[in-house]
Amino acid sequence: MDVNQLLSDVAMATCLSEGSEGVRNVLRNVMKFQPIPLHELAKIVKIPVPVVSSVRKELEKRRILERKSGIILTEQGRLLVGSLGIKSGGPKKLDGGYKFPDWLIPLADNFEEIQRSRPEPNYKLDQSHCNSATAVLRAAYLYDCDALEGRNIVFIGDDDLTSLAICLLSIEYGLDTGNIIVLDIDDRLLDFVSQFAKSLDRTVKTEKYDFREGIPENIVNGNDVFFTDPPYTISGLRLFVSRGVEALDTGPGKMGFISFAGKSPSENLAAHEVFTEMGLAVQEVIPSFNNYIGAQVHAGSSSLIRCLTTHRTRSVSAMDITKIYTADRNII
């Protein structure tokens, strides 16, 4: 069975505005919480009850779901969901305030070891490393948002080494990710990520690229998720997010995670105008989620913004690609 075709067919049959990603979301949460009542499932996936009921009926007709003290997967359904890289176990769910949980402490300690041998930040590229707690909390948050299991993930820059934090989380909890790709202009960083991933018996593909020149053709439209912590300017934000959008598959429900520190209401407004212009639907803004070693101009922290693609999503050109870094500008 072609699982992607099935997801698409069910989405079309039910006129699901969330598309195939919405069907995947239903199946993933049945796998995690079965047997699950219909109303509870609708609450978790944030889709109206009558719509979830319609999706359930379509999946029942295809012998993927059945009812037994709640909604459960059939044997065929378990195999299908497993082929998406989704397992019944995994990390605990983060609490609503995204406080750092005790169960992540061992991973943060392991990540601390990685940090000790990483390249020094290049401030001309607005590099400012996040601390170990932030890196592993990012990985756990991506898992919570269904952005890891079976997902192809592209990093538009990764001087924070979040790709390696994902490797640590996946090893600890037996998670199966899709391809992990890091694009960056810094050779030192790319070499470090590639070699350390190998030492963990994981593969992280790396490629040197200046985002002012685009992204590799083989990366375009080939991913489910992008993650970026762009330069501290609106031009930099616009450019990096645009490259992230280009890297995603078409259709609604693909995910973008952006770390950004607005310094004023006007700059925060300009950032959200960038998302709106690109047709990205902001789902969540978590203030002070990211904490950095340095970056004191932002009081050492920034927000994490989660977006979804829509039918209107498109990349846009940067306003001024000659001044995307703060070092290129007269003002911060």
Secondary structure, DSSP 8 states (H G I E B T S, - for coil): --HHHHHHHHHHHTT-TTHHHHHHHHHHHHHHH-SB-HHHHHHHHT--HHHHHHHHHHHHHTTSEEESSSEEE-HHHHHHHHHTT--S--S----TT----GGGHHHHHHHHHHHTTS----GGGT---B-HHHHHHHHHHHHHTT-SBT--EEEE--TT-HHHHHHHHHHHHT--B--EEEEES-HHHHHHHHHHHHHTT---EEEE--GGG---TTTTT-BSEEEE---SSHHHHHHHHHHHHHHB-SSTT-EEEEEE---SHHHHHHHHHHHHHTTEEEEEEEEEEEEBSS-GGGTTEEEEEEEEE-TT------S-GGG-SGGGSS--
